[in-house]
Amino acid sequence: MKRRLAAVALIPALFATACAADSVQNDSSDSSTISIGSQDYYSNEIVAEIYAQALEEAGFEVEREFRIGQREVYLPDVESGTIDLMPEYSGALLQYFDPETDARSADDVYDALVEKTPENLQVLDRAEANDQDAYVVRGDDPANSIADLADREGLVLGANSEITERPFGPDALERVYGVSVAFTPIEDSGGPLTVNALRGGDIDVANIYTGSPALAGEDLKVLDDPEHIFVASHVVPLASAELDPEAAEIINDISAKLSQEDMLSMNSASVNEQQNAATIASRWLADNA
């Protein structure tokens, strides 16, 4: 009887040992998994999916945490290490970390971002692809730069009403470029109403994000901004400082290949063709292997 009781008594101990071993194994597995997040924004999800598929192809375990909200929601998770990798936008991210920054050009913004990023995080190489505010005209307009509008009369700008309070709004157009505009509020953040108003001639200039699929064709044109009234905002990976160096190299290679034309084409496939992020990402990777 005593021997039987002794054997029974061993069962909880063996169970506890097995659980402890499983715990160690699970912790090890978790620590080798790269958690990738994305904003609740179709374009950002596509880039995150490109990261995920490229890392999986290289043999990394990946956990997707997509469409988790906007910067104020997900950055605490990135800073705490819950999320290891996230596609971001250089100008917007810099302004989050340093609201008083005066950096505007692509290089200045990136350099300032590297300096202001918290020590437990890192920004990897930025891509050519960008998604930022811009002034857009019809494709047949002879202007190529905002400065080319300086001698025009009767120009009408269309945008959300809050643009009048923004540092790149009508006051900046007048002060920096000598461009005078009348203003028509269109409250869809550069969406279809704004695009249709521009195409139809109801307005002459529109505030549209450079990642908009409406810019994938030749009927609309983004004006150059040589005086940088807009903050440059290129796609840039935000990562844990402890991200595997091989994984970082893979992501940097993606950034080196990700062009603005790619961004517009992928966004168009998402919005106009209703393709999912995984399909779009897979095709981009195949084309850029």
N, C-alpha and C positions, 0 to 999 in steps of 0.2 A: 504493500500500500504506500509506504513511504517513497519507494522508487517511482511509482506511478505519479504521485504528487509532485515529486521533483521534476519529472518530465513535463508535466503540465505547467509547472512554474517557469520552465524554460521558454514556453511559447510566447508570453508577453515580451520577454527579453529579446528573443529572436525577431519578433515582429517590430519591436522598437529599432533594432539594429538595421533591419531591412528598410524601414521607413527613413532612417537617417541616411542610409546609402542612396535611396531614391532621391532624397532631398538634395544631397550633394550633387548627384547626377543632374537633376533638374536645374539646380542653380548654375552648374557649369554650362548646360545647354542654353539657358536663358542669357548668360553672359556673352555667348558667342553669337547670339541673334541680333541682327541690326534692325532696329525699329525705325521705319520711315513714315513720316507724317506728310500731310498735304493740307492746304487751306481748303475751305469750302468754295472752291472755284475751279471750274473745269480745266482751265489751262494749267493751273498749278498741279492738279491731280495727274495730268498727262506727263509732266516732267517727273513727278514723284514715281510714276509707274515705270518710266524709262530707267530711273535709278534702280528701282526694285528688280526689274527683269535683268538688267546688266549684272547686278551683284549676284543674283541667283544663278545666272549662266556661269559665273566665276566660282560657284560653289559655296557662296555664303547663304546662311539661313536668314530669311527676311520676314519681318512682320509688318503688315501694312496697317497704318492708322490714318486713313484718308478722310478728307472732308470733315475735319474736326473743328472748324470754325476759323475765326480771324485771329490776327496777331495777338491781341490781348488774351485770347483764350489758350492758344497753343504754346506761346513762348515760355510760360512757366513750366510746362512739361519738357520743353527742350532744355531749359536751364537746369532742371532737376535731374536730367538724364533719362527720363521716361521715354523720350524720343531721341534717337541718335542722329537722325539726318532729315533735313527738310529743305525743299527748294524755296528760296526766298528772293527778294528783290532789293538790290543794293541800296537805292536811295530811300525807299520806305523803311527799310530795316535800320539804316543809319539814323533817320529822324526819330525812330522809336528809342534807340539807345542814346541819342544825343539831339534832343529837340532844338537846341540852339545852333546846330551846325550851319556853317556858311558854305560848305562844299556843294558844288553843283555839277561839275563836269564828271564824266564817267571815271577817269583815273583818280581825281581828287576824292570822289565819293568812296571809291573802293579802298583807297589808302586810309581814309578816315575811319571807314568801317572796320578794317583790320585792327586799327588802334583802339576803337571803342568797344569791340566785342568782348564780353566777359571772359575771364581767364579759363574757365572750364569749357569754353566753346571755341570754335574756329570757323572762319569762312574760307572755303576752298576757292578755286579759280572761278572768276566770273565768265559768263558766256557773252557772246555778241548779242544774243537774243535779249530783248528788253520789253517791258510792259509799263509804260509811264504816260503821264499826261502829255498831250501834244496839240498843236494847232494843225488842222487838216483843211485842205481846199480840194476843189474838183481836179481831176487829173489833167484837164486841158487848160488849167490856169497857168499862166507863164511864170508865176512866182515859184521859186525853189526854197527860199528862206523867208522867215518872218520879216526880215529887213526889206525884202522886195515889195512889201505891201505899203511902205511908208508914203508913197506918193498917190495912193488910191483915195478916192472920195466915195462916200456912201456905202462903205463896207458894213455888213451886218454880221455880228458874231452870235452864234447859238451855243448854249451850254446850260448846265444847271445854274439856278439863280445864285448859289453860293460862290460862284466864280468871281463875283464882284468883290468878295472879301479875300480872295486868294492872292498870294504874292506873284502869281503869273497872270492875273486877270487884266481887264481893260486898262486899269491904271498903269500896270507894268508895260503893256503894249505901247501906251502913249509915252511914258517916261523913258523907257529903254530903247524902243525901236522907232518912236515917232509915228506910230500907227494909231489912227483914230478910228474907233468903231462905234456903231450903234449896237445895242444889246437886245437880243430876244431870248427870254428864258425858255428852255426846253428841258423838262425834268425827268430825263431818263438816262442820265450819266453816259452820254455818248452812244446810246443804244439806237434801235431802229428809227425812232421818231427824229432824232438828231441827224442820223445818216440820210434819211429820206428828205429832210428839209434841205440838207446840203446838196444832195443830188438833184433835187427839184428846183434849186435856185432861190428858195425862200430865204436862205442865209448864204453868206459868202465864205465864212470861216467857221469851223466847229472845233470844240474841245472833245477829242476822242482819244481813248487809250491806244497806244501803239500796238498792243496785242490784239486789237479787235479784228475778227475775221472779215469785217467789212473792208479792211485795207488789203486783203489778199489779191484783189484785182487791180486794174490800172485806172479805174474811174475816179479814185480818190488818191490824194498825195499828202504825205506828212511833210510839213515845212521844217527845214533845218532851223536850229535855235543857237546861233553862234555866240550869243551873249548869255546863254544858260539861265533863262528865267525859269525853266523847268529843271527839277532835280533829276539827274540821270538815274535810272532804276533798271539795272540789268539783272537777269536771272543769276543768282549766286547760291551755292549750296551752303547752308548753315549746319554745322556738324559738331558732335561732341569732340572735345580735344583728345579723347581716347579712342576715336574711330580708328579701326585697323588701317595702317598705312597703305596696304594693297587696295583696300576698298576706296580710300581717298584718291588713289591714283586712277582707279576706274572712273570715279565721278569727275575728276579733273579732265579726263579724256573726253567724256561726254560734253562738258562745258566747252572744250576746244572746238567741238564740231557743231554745237547747237546755234544755228544762225537765226536771224530775224525772219528770213523767208520760211525756214522750217517751222518757227513758232506760228506764223500766220497760216501756213498750210495745215498744221495740226489742229489749230483752233477752228479753222473752217470745216475740217472733217468732223469735229465734235459738234459744232453748232448747226451747220448746214446739212450734213449727211447723217447726223445722229449716231456716229460711230462711238464705241466705248473707249475709255482710256487705254485699256489693255491692248486692244487691236491697233490703235494709233501708235502706241509706244513700240509694239512689236515690229511694226512696219518701219518705223524710224530706225530702230536698231539694226534691222536687216539691211536697210539702205546705207547705213553708216558703219558697218562692221569693218 
